[in-house]
């Protein structure tokens, strides 16, 4: 039985050596960096930088436009004051006691009814 056990051991060692050769031939591919992933990361980083610059430009533009809006509002207020018009603070502001059926119309004084004369 020693000869058969030794033959089986040799076959197992040959098999392990062959498997080891196959695995070693795959090692360079596994250890080699994935260049496409690196390229994708670099492209994503460039896109992030581009978007950051764009955001900064939009912030600057927003500040400029807010300043212009304030200047226009101030000019319109001055014009309204010269014309004697009191501008509303909000476009949703309504005059008190206005008739909802007739928007924009000034409120009317209460009409005295026939039987509601004040006592003298």
BAMARVO-421164 format. One record per residue: residue number from 1; y, z, x of N, C-alpha, C in turn. Coordinates in Angstrom, 1 decimal. Each point is the difference from the previous one (the first is absolute). Layout:
BEGIN
     n     n.c2     n.c3     n.c1    ca.c2    ca.c3    ca.c1     c.c2     c.c3     c.c1
   NUM        Y        Z        X        Y        Z        X        Y        Z        X
...
% end
This chain:
BEGIN
     n     n.c2     n.c3     n.c1    ca.c2    ca.c3    ca.c1     c.c2     c.c3     c.c1
     1     -1.2      0.0      0.8      1.2      0.0     -0.8      1.3      0.0      0.9
     2     -0.1      0.4      1.1      1.1      0.0      0.9      0.6     -1.4      0.2
     3     -0.8     -1.0      0.1      0.4     -1.4      0.2      0.8     -0.5     -1.3
     4     -0.5      0.3     -1.1      0.6     -0.4     -1.3      1.4      0.7     -0.2
     5      0.0      1.3      0.3      1.2      0.8     -0.1      1.1     -0.5      1.0
     6     -0.4     -0.3      1.2      0.9     -0.6      1.0      0.5     -1.4     -0.4
     7     -0.9     -0.8     -0.6      0.4     -1.3     -0.5      1.0      0.1     -1.1
     8     -0.2      1.0     -0.9      0.9      0.2     -1.2      1.4      0.5      0.6
     9     -0.1      0.8      0.9      1.3      0.6      0.6      0.8     -1.2      0.7
    10     -0.7     -0.9      0.7      0.6     -1.1      0.6      0.7     -0.9     -1.0
    11     -0.7     -0.2     -1.1      0.5     -0.9     -1.1      1.3      0.7     -0.6
    12     -0.1      1.3     -0.2      1.2      0.7     -0.5      1.2     -0.1      0.9
    13     -0.3      0.1      1.3      1.1      0.0      1.0      0.6     -1.5      0.0
    14     -0.9     -1.0      0.0      0.5     -1.4     -0.1      0.9     -0.2     -1.2
    15     -0.5      0.5     -1.1      0.8     -0.1     -1.3      1.3      0.6      0.2
    16      0.1      1.3      0.5      1.2      0.7      0.2      1.0     -0.8      1.0
    17     -0.6     -0.5      1.0      0.8     -0.8      1.0      0.6     -1.2     -0.7
    18     -0.8     -0.7     -0.8      0.6     -1.2     -0.7      1.1      0.4     -0.9
    19     -0.2      1.1     -0.8      1.0      0.5     -0.9      1.2      0.4      0.7
    20     -0.2      0.6      1.2      1.2      0.4      0.8      0.8     -1.2      0.5
    21     -0.7     -1.0      0.4      0.6     -1.2      0.5      0.9     -0.7     -1.2
    22     -0.6      0.0     -1.2      0.7     -0.5     -1.1      1.2      0.8     -0.3
    23     -0.1      1.3      0.0      1.2      0.9     -0.3      1.0     -0.2      1.1
    24     -0.4     -0.1      1.3      1.0     -0.1      1.0      0.7     -1.4      0.0
    25     -0.7     -1.0     -0.5      0.7     -1.3     -0.2      1.1      0.1     -1.1
    26     -0.2      0.9     -0.9      1.0      0.1     -1.1      1.2      0.9      0.4
    27     -0.2      0.8      1.1      1.1      1.0      0.4      1.3     -0.7      0.3
    28      0.1     -1.1      0.7      1.3     -0.5      0.3      0.8     -0.4     -1.3
    29     -0.7     -0.5     -1.0      0.7     -0.3     -1.3      0.5      1.2     -0.7
    30     -0.8      1.1      0.1      0.4      1.2     -0.7      1.1      0.7      0.7
    31      0.0     -0.1      1.4      1.1      0.7      0.7      1.2     -0.8      0.1
    32     -0.1     -1.3     -0.2      1.2     -0.9      0.1      0.9      0.3     -1.2
    33      1.3      0.2      0.3      0.9      0.3     -1.1      0.1     -1.1     -1.0
    34      0.2      0.3     -1.2      0.2     -1.0     -1.1      1.4     -0.5      0.1
    35      0.2     -1.2      0.5      1.3     -0.6      0.2      0.6     -0.3     -1.3
    36     -0.7     -0.4     -1.0      0.6     -0.4     -1.3      0.6      1.3     -0.7
    37     -0.7      1.1      0.2      0.6      1.3     -0.6      1.3      0.3      0.7
    38      0.0     -0.1      1.3      1.2      0.3      0.8      1.1     -1.0     -0.4
    39     -0.3     -1.2     -0.3      1.0     -1.0     -0.4      0.6      0.4     -1.4
    40     -0.9      0.4     -0.9      0.4      0.4     -1.3      0.9      1.2      0.1
    41     -0.4      1.0      0.8      0.9      1.2      0.2      1.4     -0.4      0.5
    42      0.0     -0.9      1.0      1.3     -0.4      0.6      0.8     -0.7     -1.1
    43     -0.6     -0.9     -0.8      0.7     -0.7     -1.0      0.6      1.0     -1.1
    44     -0.8      1.0     -0.3      0.4      1.0     -1.0      1.2      0.8      0.6
    45     -0.1      0.3      1.3      1.1      0.8      0.6      1.3     -0.9      0.0
    46     -0.1     -1.3      0.3      1.2     -0.8     -0.1      0.5     -0.1     -1.4
    47     -0.8     -0.1     -1.0      0.4      0.0     -1.4      0.7      1.3     -0.3
    48     -0.5      1.1      0.4      0.6      1.3     -0.3      1.4      0.1      0.7
    49      0.2     -0.5      1.2      1.3      0.0      0.6      1.0     -0.9     -0.7
    50     -0.5     -1.2     -0.4      0.8     -0.9     -0.8      0.5      0.7     -1.3
    51     -0.9      0.6     -0.7      0.3      0.7     -1.2      1.0      1.1      0.2
    52     -0.1      0.8      1.1      0.9      1.0      0.3      1.4     -0.5      0.2
    53      0.1     -1.1      0.7      1.3     -0.6      0.2      0.6     -0.5     -1.3
    54     -0.8     -0.6     -0.8      0.4     -0.5     -1.3      0.5      1.2     -0.9
    55     -0.7      1.1      0.1      0.5      1.2     -0.8      1.3      0.5      0.5
    56      0.2      0.0      1.3      1.2      0.5      0.6      1.2     -1.0     -0.5
    57     -0.3     -1.3      0.0      1.0     -0.9     -0.4      0.4      0.2     -1.5
    58     -1.0      0.3     -0.8      0.2      0.2     -1.5      0.8      1.3     -0.2
    59     -0.3      1.0      0.9      0.8      1.3     -0.1      1.4     -0.2      0.3
    60      0.3     -0.8      1.1      1.4     -0.3      0.3      0.7     -0.8     -1.1
    61     -0.7     -0.9     -0.5      0.5     -0.9     -1.1      0.3      0.9     -1.3
    62     -0.9      0.9     -0.2      0.2      0.9     -1.2      1.2      0.9      0.2
    63      0.2      0.5      1.2      1.2      0.9      0.3      1.3     -0.9     -0.2
    64      0.0     -1.2      0.5      1.1     -0.9     -0.1      0.3     -0.3     -1.5
    65     -1.0     -0.3     -0.8      0.1     -0.4     -1.4      0.5      1.2     -0.8
    66     -0.5      1.2      0.4      0.5      1.2     -0.8      1.5      0.2      0.3
    67      0.4     -0.2      1.3      1.4      0.1      0.3      0.9     -1.0     -0.8
    68     -0.5     -1.2      0.0      0.7     -1.0     -0.8      0.1      0.3     -1.5
    69     -1.1      0.6     -0.5      0.0      0.4     -1.4      1.0      1.0     -0.3
    70      0.1      1.0      1.0      1.0      1.1     -0.2      1.4     -0.6      0.1
    71      0.3     -0.9      0.9      1.3     -0.6      0.1      0.3     -0.8     -1.3
    72     -0.9     -0.7     -0.6      0.2     -0.8     -1.2      0.3      1.0     -1.2
    73     -0.8      1.1      0.0      0.2      0.9     -1.1      1.4      0.7      0.1
    74      0.4      0.3      1.2      1.3      0.5      0.2      1.1     -1.0     -0.4
    75     -0.2     -1.2      0.4      1.0     -1.1     -0.4      0.1     -0.1     -1.5
    76     -1.2      0.0     -0.6      0.0     -0.2     -1.5      0.6      1.2     -0.7
    77     -0.1      1.2      0.6      0.6      1.2     -0.6      1.5     -0.1      0.1
    78      0.5     -0.5      1.2      1.4     -0.2      0.2      0.6     -1.0     -1.0
    79     -0.7     -1.1     -0.2      0.4     -1.0     -0.9      0.0      0.5     -1.5
    80     -1.0      0.8     -0.3     -0.1      0.5     -1.4      1.1      1.0     -0.2
    81      0.4      0.8      1.1      1.1      1.0     -0.2      1.3     -0.8     -0.2
    82      0.2     -1.1      0.8      1.3     -0.8     -0.2      0.0     -0.6     -1.4
    83     -1.1     -0.3     -0.6      0.0     -0.6     -1.3      0.0      1.0     -1.1
    84     -0.2      1.3      0.4      0.0      1.1     -1.0     -1.4      0.1     -0.7
    85     -1.0     -0.5      0.7     -1.3      0.1     -0.6     -0.8      1.1      0.7
    86     -0.6      0.9     -0.8     -0.8      1.1      0.7     -1.4     -0.5      0.0
    87     -0.5     -0.3      1.2     -1.4     -0.5      0.1     -1.0      1.1     -0.3
    88     -1.1     -0.5     -0.6     -1.1      1.0     -0.3     -0.7      0.3      1.4
    89     -0.5      1.1      0.1     -0.7      0.4      1.2     -1.4     -0.6      0.0
    90     -0.6     -0.2     -1.2     -1.3     -0.5     -0.1     -0.1     -1.1     -1.0
    91     -0.8     -1.1      0.3     -0.1     -1.0     -1.1     -0.7      0.5     -1.2
    92     -0.6      1.1      0.1     -0.7      0.6     -1.2      0.8      1.0     -0.8
    93      1.2      0.3      0.6      0.9      1.0     -0.7      0.5     -0.6     -1.3
    94      0.0      0.7     -1.0      0.5     -0.4     -1.3      1.2      0.9     -0.4
    95      0.9     -0.6     -0.8      1.1      0.8     -0.5     -0.6      1.0     -1.1
    96      0.5      1.2      0.0     -0.5      1.0     -0.9      0.4     -0.4     -1.5
    97     -0.9      0.4     -0.9      0.2     -0.2     -1.4      0.2     -1.5     -0.4
    98     -0.5     -0.9      0.8      0.1     -1.4     -0.4     -1.0     -0.4     -1.0
    99      0.3     -0.9     -0.9     -0.9     -0.4     -1.0     -1.1     -0.9      0.6
   100     -1.2      0.5      0.0     -1.1     -0.8      0.7     -0.2     -1.4     -0.6
   101      0.4     -0.2     -1.2     -0.1     -1.3     -0.6      1.0     -1.0      0.5
   102      1.1      0.5      0.6      1.1     -0.9      0.5      0.3      0.5      1.4
   103     -0.8     -0.4      1.0      0.3      0.4      1.4      1.3     -0.6      0.5
   104      0.6      0.8      0.8      1.3     -0.5      0.6      1.2      0.3     -0.9
   105     -0.2      0.5     -1.2      1.1      0.2     -0.9      0.4      1.5      0.2
   106      1.3      0.3      0.0      0.5      1.3      0.1     -0.4      0.8     -1.2
   107     -0.2      1.3      0.1     -0.3      0.9     -1.1      1.1      0.0     -1.0
   108     -0.3      0.1     -1.3      1.0      0.0     -1.1      0.3      1.5     -0.3
   109      1.2      0.1     -0.5      0.4      1.4     -0.6     -0.8      0.1     -1.3
   110     -0.3      1.3     -0.3     -0.7      0.2     -1.2      0.8     -0.4     -1.2
   111     -0.6     -0.7     -1.0      0.7     -0.5     -1.2     -0.1      1.2     -1.0
   112      1.2      0.4     -0.5     -0.1      1.1     -1.0     -0.5     -0.6     -1.3
   113     -0.9      0.7     -0.6     -0.6     -0.4     -1.3      0.9      0.4     -1.1
   114     -0.2     -0.6     -1.1      0.9      0.2     -1.2      0.1      1.5     -0.4
   115     -1.1      0.7      0.0      0.0      1.4     -0.4      0.2      1.0      1.1
   116      0.2     -0.4      1.2      0.1      0.9      1.1      1.4      0.2      0.5
   117      1.0      0.1     -0.9      1.4      0.1      0.5      0.2      1.5      0.4
   118      0.7      0.2      1.1      0.2      1.3      0.4      0.9      0.8     -1.0
   119     -0.2      1.2     -0.1      0.8      0.8     -0.9      1.3      0.4      0.6
   120      1.0     -0.1     -0.9      1.3      0.3      0.6      0.4      1.5      0.0
% end
